[in-house]
């Protein structure tokens, strides 16, 4: 028997699907899993050079893969004016003041992470920022990156006033006389692009490395970057940041980059996407690929830009004329997706409202009719509201449901800014994971960090319970939308590996697969459902090397 460099023993093994194995050891040689064997046979793989890791009852699992994340902008925001830890509106403003005071030479204060539920109507006003930074422009992205908060200096610098119209893909919150009030939703945030300073290359690179460090500590060994283009958080070219990491050998994980589809553009974008895909394929042996295209179908429900089949209601419960925004005409979307599929691109849809989900699935269906079955593994992310009959179409079209499970619980943003403005019965259609699984849909999982925490175990806890830790509420959408723990774990491991076209060598604990592994303690399969969040990462291994240890 060949000797192992590392041998894991003394704990259960989640292989990437089904219930964990008990009484087995995992041998690693070099960067690969050498064998998964019964414990009595493990000694055959040990010699004087073998490092034996006693799990002491912890769980060994494939490394997590985040199927929808924005690490470059997340890392940059951590290094700028970071509001993610603010507890309310006053605390957010205090964070801004502290950052401005500590950085007197920055011409613009930029960053993000503010929560919509901290402000009336989800829309902070310019006066709050003016009170603490009156003399410099301030521009801050919301935590979900669908809204921008600006002070008066920034609004003036951009030349915006009461006469500025709303763009087709966004909305400006206004004061009674039409003056911009301070919040700019969706595409309205781009009205600052011509004046805001770009994020420098060194800061963007530092942001990626900071994000990678944080994600590895959460057991994440691969991800799909859901916006590789220009402009996200002021970063001018996300792909160039990864190119530098490849050149300097600092990219430790494997990454699929989703090239950003400019919704105002046309099919002329496809040639450039093909060129960039080939460029990065020539640079690296699979560490970073650009074979995916990201398409924003709609916005988000809390600012009423998610595309819905029924109208939103006003504060009095009356129907409005607003059904949200479809950023791309559905007929044109079908044409775009058909051409992308023919060019062997995967399509990663942002589809949050029920109309957006239908339009995205219609586009996948059109591509399938035109091109036949392909290995595109197209996936729809977010899926907040899904009509019941649409859940069966995922399996029929081999489309993957890319879930952000952390959101599938009662909390202020959904209870105060979303559900009151939707039609009766809408709560029952929120994040219908159970329906999707019962109808045969394949699941992947991601965080959308920095929109919300990147911690897979917190998301898995909510996928299983539909209640956030510490809350005493009814499960959002009903108990029938819960997932069992093995299914939720599989979504974050083998499911996301499938989406990333890396299920041939990652996402499972199998002989011959890369030794990308995570150790979780306590074993979540041994905990009551309400305590799953207590299971945390003890160690992360990448390519057979220890990449993170909680004790080191």
C-alpha positions in Angstrom: 0.0 0.0 0.0 1.4 3.5 -0.8 2.1 5.6 2.2 0.1 8.8 2.8 1.6 12.3 3.4 -1.5 13.0 5.6 -4.0 10.7 7.1 -7.3 11.9 8.6 -8.8 9.6 11.2 -11.1 9.7 14.2 -14.2 11.4 12.8 -17.0 11.0 10.3 -16.5 11.8 6.6 -19.1 13.7 4.6 -18.2 12.6 1.0 -20.2 15.3 -0.8 -23.5 13.5 -0.9 -25.7 11.5 1.4 -25.1 10.7 5.0 -21.5 10.8 6.4 -19.3 7.7 6.5 -18.4 6.4 9.9 -15.4 4.4 10.8 -13.4 5.5 7.8 -10.0 7.2 7.3 -8.9 9.5 4.4 -5.4 9.2 3.1 -3.8 12.1 1.1 -0.7 11.9 -1.0 0.6 15.1 -2.6 -2.3 17.2 -3.7 -4.7 14.2 -4.1 -6.9 11.9 -2.0 -5.1 8.6 -2.1 -7.8 6.5 -0.5 -10.9 6.4 1.7 -10.6 3.2 3.7 -12.1 1.5 6.8 -10.2 2.6 9.9 -8.7 -0.9 10.5 -7.0 -0.6 7.1 -5.6 2.9 7.6 -2.3 1.7 9.2 -1.3 0.3 5.8 -1.0 3.9 4.6 1.2 5.1 7.4 5.0 5.3 7.4 7.5 7.5 9.4 6.7 10.5 7.2 2.9 10.4 7.5 1.2 13.2 9.3 -1.7 11.7 11.2 -4.6 14.1 11.9 -6.8 13.0 14.7 -10.2 14.6 14.0 -11.3 13.8 17.6 -14.9 13.5 16.6 -15.0 16.5 14.1 -16.3 16.1 10.6 -14.2 15.9 7.5 -15.9 17.3 4.4 -15.0 18.5 0.9 -14.0 22.1 0.9 -17.0 24.5 0.5 -17.4 26.2 -2.9 -19.3 29.5 -3.0 -21.3 29.6 -6.3 -22.0 33.3 -6.1 -19.6 35.8 -4.5 -17.9 39.1 -5.1 -14.6 38.7 -3.3 -12.7 41.6 -4.9 -15.3 44.3 -4.0 -15.8 42.6 -0.6 -12.1 42.8 0.2 -11.8 46.4 -1.0 -14.8 47.4 1.1 -13.1 45.9 4.2 -10.1 48.1 3.5 -12.2 51.3 2.9 -15.2 52.8 4.8 -16.8 49.6 6.0 -20.3 49.8 7.4 -21.1 46.1 7.6 -20.7 46.1 11.4 -23.0 49.1 12.0 -25.9 48.2 14.2 -28.3 51.0 13.2 -28.4 54.3 11.3 -26.6 56.4 14.0 -23.9 53.8 14.2 -23.5 53.8 10.4 -23.1 57.6 10.4 -20.6 57.3 13.3 -18.5 54.8 11.2 -18.5 57.3 8.3 -17.3 60.1 10.6 -14.6 58.0 12.2 -13.3 56.9 8.8 -13.3 60.5 7.4 -11.5 61.7 10.5 -8.9 59.0 10.2 -8.4 59.6 6.4 -8.3 63.4 6.0 -6.4 63.2 2.7 -8.9 61.1 0.8 -10.7 63.3 -1.7 -13.7 61.0 -1.8 -15.0 58.8 1.0 -16.0 55.5 -0.6 -17.0 52.1 0.8 -20.2 50.3 1.6 -22.1 47.8 3.7 -25.0 49.8 5.0 -28.3 47.9 5.7 -31.5 49.2 4.2 -33.5 48.1 7.2 -31.6 50.7 9.3 -33.3 53.6 7.4 -36.9 54.5 6.9 -38.1 53.0 3.7 -34.7 51.6 3.1 -33.5 54.9 1.8 -30.9 56.9 3.8 -30.8 60.7 3.1 -27.9 63.0 2.2 -28.4 65.1 5.3 -27.2 62.3 7.5 -23.9 62.3 5.7 -23.7 66.1 5.3 -23.8 66.4 9.1 -20.5 64.6 9.5 -18.7 65.1 6.1 -20.0 68.3 4.5 -16.9 69.2 2.6 -16.0 66.0 0.7 -18.0 63.7 -1.6 -19.2 60.5 0.1 -20.4 57.5 -1.9 -21.4 54.3 -0.1 -22.9 51.1 -1.6 -25.6 49.3 0.3 -24.9 45.9 1.6 -26.8 44.3 -1.3 -25.0 46.6 -3.8 -28.3 47.6 -5.4 -28.4 51.1 -3.9 -25.9 53.9 -3.4 -26.0 56.5 -0.6 -24.5 59.9 -1.4 -24.0 63.2 0.3 -24.7 66.6 -1.2 -21.1 67.1 -2.2 -21.1 63.9 -4.3 -24.5 64.8 -5.8 -23.2 68.2 -6.9 -19.9 66.8 -8.1 -21.9 64.5 -10.5 -24.0 67.4 -11.7 -27.3 65.9 -10.5 -30.3 67.9 -9.5 -34.1 68.0 -9.6 -34.1 68.0 -13.4 -32.0 64.7 -13.6 -34.3 62.0 -14.9 -34.4 58.5 -13.6 -32.4 56.1 -15.8 -34.2 53.3 -17.5 -32.7 50.8 -15.1 -32.9 52.6 -11.8 -34.6 55.1 -9.6 -33.6 58.3 -7.6 -35.1 58.8 -4.3 -36.3 62.5 -4.2 -37.3 65.3 -1.9 -40.6 67.0 -2.4 -39.2 69.4 -5.0 -37.5 66.6 -6.9 -34.0 67.2 -5.6 -32.1 63.9 -5.1 -32.6 62.9 -1.5 -29.4 60.8 -1.2 -30.3 57.2 -2.2 -29.8 56.0 -5.8 -31.2 52.6 -6.6 -29.8 50.1 -9.2 -28.6 51.8 -12.4 -29.0 55.3 -10.9 -25.9 54.6 -8.9 -24.0 54.7 -12.2 -24.7 58.4 -12.5 -21.6 59.0 -10.4 -19.3 56.9 -12.5 -17.9 59.8 -14.5 -16.6 61.6 -11.4 -15.9 59.0 -8.7 -12.2 58.1 -8.4 -11.5 54.6 -9.6 -10.2 52.0 -7.2 -6.4 51.7 -7.7 -4.9 48.5 -8.9 -2.9 47.9 -5.7 -6.0 48.4 -3.5 -8.0 46.0 -5.7 -5.3 43.4 -5.5 -5.0 43.8 -1.7 -8.8 43.4 -1.6 -8.7 40.1 -3.4 -5.9 38.8 -1.1 -7.8 39.9 2.0 -11.0 38.3 0.8 -9.2 35.1 -0.1 -7.8 34.9 3.5 -11.2 35.4 5.0 -12.9 32.9 2.7 -10.3 30.2 3.3 -10.8 30.6 7.0 -14.5 29.8 6.4 -13.6 26.6 4.7 -14.1 27.9 1.1 -11.6 26.4 -1.3 -13.2 27.6 -4.6 -15.8 30.0 -5.8 -17.6 31.6 -8.7 -17.0 35.3 -9.0 -20.3 36.7 -10.0 -19.1 40.0 -11.6 -15.9 40.0 -13.6 -16.1 43.2 -15.5 -15.8 46.9 -14.8 -17.3 49.2 -12.2 -18.3 46.9 -9.3 -17.5 48.9 -6.2 -15.3 51.2 -8.4 -12.9 48.4 -9.4 -12.1 49.0 -13.1 -11.1 45.5 -14.3 -11.7 42.5 -12.0 -10.1 40.1 -14.4 -6.8 42.0 -14.3 -6.8 41.6 -10.5 -6.9 37.8 -10.9 -4.3 38.0 -13.7 -1.9 39.6 -11.2 -2.7 36.9 -8.6 -1.9 34.2 -11.1 1.3 35.9 -12.2 2.5 36.3 -8.6 1.3 32.8 -7.5 -1.0 34.2 -4.8 -4.3 32.7 -5.9 -4.6 29.6 -3.7 -8.2 28.6 -4.7 -9.8 27.7 -8.0 -12.1 30.4 -9.4 -14.7 30.6 -12.2 -15.1 34.1 -13.4 -18.5 35.2 -14.7 -17.9 37.9 -17.3 -20.4 40.7 -16.8 -23.0 41.3 -19.6 -23.6 45.0 -20.1 -27.3 45.0 -20.4 -27.4 48.1 -22.5 -25.1 46.4 -25.1 -25.8 43.8 -27.7 -24.3 40.6 -29.1 -21.1 42.5 -30.1 -20.0 41.7 -26.5 -19.7 38.0 -27.3 -16.5 38.2 -29.4 -14.7 40.0 -26.7 -15.9 37.4 -24.1 -14.6 34.6 -26.3 -11.2 36.4 -26.6 -10.9 36.9 -22.9 -11.9 33.3 -22.2 -9.1 32.1 -24.5 -6.6 34.6 -23.0 -7.0 33.2 -19.5 -7.2 29.6 -20.7 -3.7 30.1 -22.1 -2.4 31.6 -18.9 -3.3 28.9 -16.4 -4.2 25.3 -16.0 -7.7 25.7 -14.6 -6.9 27.9 -11.5 -9.0 30.7 -13.0 -11.4 30.4 -16.0 -13.7 32.8 -17.7 -16.2 30.5 -19.3 -19.3 32.0 -17.6 -21.4 35.1 -18.4 -23.4 36.9 -15.7 -26.7 38.4 -16.7 -28.7 40.6 -14.4 -32.4 39.9 -15.2 -33.9 42.1 -12.5 -33.2 44.0 -9.3 -34.2 43.3 -5.7 -37.5 43.2 -3.8 -36.7 45.6 -1.0 -36.4 48.5 -3.4 -39.2 47.2 -5.6 -37.0 46.6 -8.7 -37.3 42.8 -8.6 -39.4 41.7 -11.6 -42.7 40.4 -10.4 -45.7 38.8 -12.1 -48.1 40.9 -9.9 -47.8 44.6 -8.9 -46.1 45.8 -5.7 -48.4 47.4 -3.1 -48.0 50.8 -1.5 -47.8 51.5 2.2 -51.6 51.4 2.4 -51.8 48.0 0.8 -53.1 49.3 -2.6 -51.7 48.0 -5.9 -49.3 50.2 -7.7 -48.4 50.3 -11.4 -44.9 48.9 -10.5 -44.1 45.3 -11.3 -40.3 45.8 -11.0 -37.7 46.0 -13.7 -36.7 43.5 -16.4 -33.3 44.9 -17.3 -33.3 43.1 -20.6 -36.3 42.7 -22.9 -37.4 39.0 -22.6 -37.2 38.4 -26.3 -33.8 39.9 -26.5 -32.7 37.8 -23.4 -33.7 34.6 -25.2 -31.6 35.6 -28.2 -28.6 36.5 -26.0 -28.7 33.3 -24.0 -29.1 31.2 -27.2 -26.0 32.8 -28.7 -24.0 32.4 -25.4 -25.0 28.8 -25.1 -24.0 28.1 -28.7 -20.6 29.6 -27.9 -20.3 27.2 -25.0 -20.6 29.8 -22.3 -22.4 29.0 -19.0 -25.0 31.7 -18.1 -25.2 32.8 -14.5 -28.5 34.7 -14.0 -29.5 37.1 -11.3 -33.2 36.2 -11.1 -34.9 37.3 -7.9 -38.6 37.9 -8.7 -41.0 35.4 -10.1 -41.2 37.2 -13.5 -37.4 37.3 -13.7 -37.2 33.5 -12.9 -39.8 32.8 -15.7 -37.9 35.0 -18.2 -34.6 33.3 -17.3 -36.0 29.8 -17.7 -37.7 30.8 -20.9 -34.3 31.9 -22.2 -32.7 28.6 -21.2 -35.5 26.8 -22.9 -35.1 28.8 -26.1 -31.3 28.0 -26.1 -32.1 24.3 -25.6 -34.6 24.3 -28.5 -32.1 26.0 -30.8 -28.9 24.3 -29.8 -29.9 21.0 -28.3 -28.7 19.7 -24.9 -25.3 21.2 -24.0 -23.1 21.1 -20.9 -23.8 24.7 -20.1 -24.9 24.1 -16.5 -26.8 27.4 -16.6 -27.8 28.5 -13.1 -30.3 31.0 -11.6 -29.2 32.8 -8.4 -31.2 34.2 -5.6 -34.7 32.9 -6.5 -36.5 34.8 -3.8 -40.0 34.5 -5.3 -40.7 31.5 -7.5 -44.1 30.6 -8.9 -44.9 27.0 -7.9 -45.2 25.7 -11.4 -41.8 27.1 -12.3 -40.0 25.0 -9.8 -40.5 21.9 -11.9 -38.9 23.5 -15.0 -35.4 23.5 -13.4 -35.0 19.8 -13.7 -36.7 19.7 -17.1 -34.2 22.2 -18.5 -31.2 21.0 -16.5 -30.9 24.5 -14.9 -29.3 24.7 -11.5 -31.0 26.5 -8.6 -28.2 28.6 -7.0 -29.5 29.4 -3.5 -28.4 32.0 -1.0 -29.9 30.2 2.0 -28.8 32.8 4.6 -31.7 35.0 3.3 -34.4 32.4 3.8 -35.6 33.6 7.2 -37.6 36.2 8.8 -35.5 39.3 9.5 -36.1 43.1 9.3 -35.3 43.6 5.7 -37.8 41.0 4.5 -40.4 41.7 7.2 -40.4 45.5 6.9 -39.2 46.3 3.4 -40.4 43.4 1.3 -43.4 41.3 2.5 -45.7 44.3 3.3 -45.4 45.4 -0.3 -46.0 42.1 -2.0 -49.4 40.4 -2.7 -51.2 38.2 -0.2 -49.7 34.7 -0.2 -46.2 35.9 -1.3 -44.6 34.7 1.9 -45.4 31.1 1.0 -43.3 31.5 -2.2 -40.2 32.9 -0.5 -37.0 30.9 -1.3 -38.9 27.7 -2.1 -35.9 25.3 -1.7 -38.1 22.4 -0.6 -40.3 22.6 -3.7 -37.2 22.8 -5.9 -35.7 19.7 -4.4 -39.0 17.7 -4.5 -39.3 18.6 -8.2 -35.8 17.3 -8.9 -33.8 20.5 -9.2 -30.1 20.3 -8.7 -28.9 22.8 -6.1 -25.7 24.9 -5.7 -25.1 27.4 -2.9 -23.4 30.7 -2.5 -23.4 33.7 -0.2 -23.4 36.9 -2.5 -20.8 38.2 0.0 -20.4 41.1 0.8 -24.2 41.4 0.5 -24.4 39.0 3.5 -22.0 36.8 5.5 -19.9 34.3 3.5 -20.0 31.7 6.3 -21.4 28.5 4.8 -22.4 27.0 8.1 -24.6 29.9 9.0 -26.3 29.6 5.6 -26.6 25.8 6.0 -28.2 26.3 9.5 -30.9 28.5 7.9 -31.4 26.1 5.0 -32.2 23.4 7.5 -34.3 25.4 10.0 -35.5 28.5 8.0 -34.9 30.4 11.2 -31.8 32.5 12.0 -29.9 31.5 15.2 -31.3 33.3 18.2 -34.7 34.0 16.7 -38.0 32.6 17.8 -40.0 32.9 14.6 -41.9 30.7 12.3 -39.9 29.2 9.4 -40.1 31.5 6.5 -42.4 30.0 3.8 -43.3 27.1 6.0 -41.5 24.1 7.3 -42.0 22.2 4.0 -39.3 24.5 2.4 -36.6 23.3 4.8 -33.7 21.1 3.5 -32.2 18.2 5.3 -28.6 18.7 6.4 -27.1 16.3 3.9 -28.8 18.1 1.0 -27.7 21.6 2.3 -24.1 20.4 2.7 -24.1 18.8 -0.8 -25.3 22.1 -2.3 -22.3 23.9 -0.8 -19.8 21.2 -1.9 -20.6 18.8 -4.8 -23.5 21.0 -6.1 -21.3 24.1 -6.5 -18.5 22.0 -7.9 -20.9 20.8 -10.6 -21.8 24.5 -11.4 -18.2 25.3 -11.6 -17.4 22.4 -13.9 -15.1 21.1 -11.3 -17.0 18.0 -10.1 -14.4 15.8 -11.8 -11.8 16.6 -9.2 -13.4 18.7 -6.4 -16.6 18.7 -4.3 -16.2 15.1 -3.1 -14.0 13.1 -0.8 -13.0 10.4 -3.3 -9.9 8.7 -4.4 -8.1 10.7 -7.1 -9.8 14.0 -6.2 -7.9 17.1 -5.0 -7.4 17.1 -1.3 -9.4 20.3 -0.8 -10.9 19.6 2.6 -12.5 21.2 5.6 -12.7 20.1 9.3 -15.9 21.1 11.1 -16.2 20.9 14.9 -18.5 19.9 16.4 -19.8 17.6 13.7 -23.0 19.3 12.5 -24.6 15.9 11.8 -24.4 15.2 15.6 -26.1 18.5 16.6 -29.8 19.4 16.9 -31.0 21.4 13.9 -31.2 24.6 16.0 -27.5 24.3 16.9 -26.0 23.7 13.4 -24.5 27.2 13.4 -22.2 26.1 16.3 -20.2 23.9 13.9 -17.2 26.0 12.8 -14.1 25.5 10.7 -11.1 24.1 12.6 -8.9 23.7 9.5 -8.9 24.1 5.7 -6.7 22.1 3.5 -6.0 23.0 -0.2 -4.2 20.7 -2.6 -3.1 18.6 0.4 -1.6 21.5 2.3 -2.9 23.1 5.5 -4.1 26.6 4.4 -5.9 27.6 7.6 -5.9 26.4 11.2 -8.0 27.9 14.0 -5.2 27.2 16.4 -2.3 28.6 14.4 
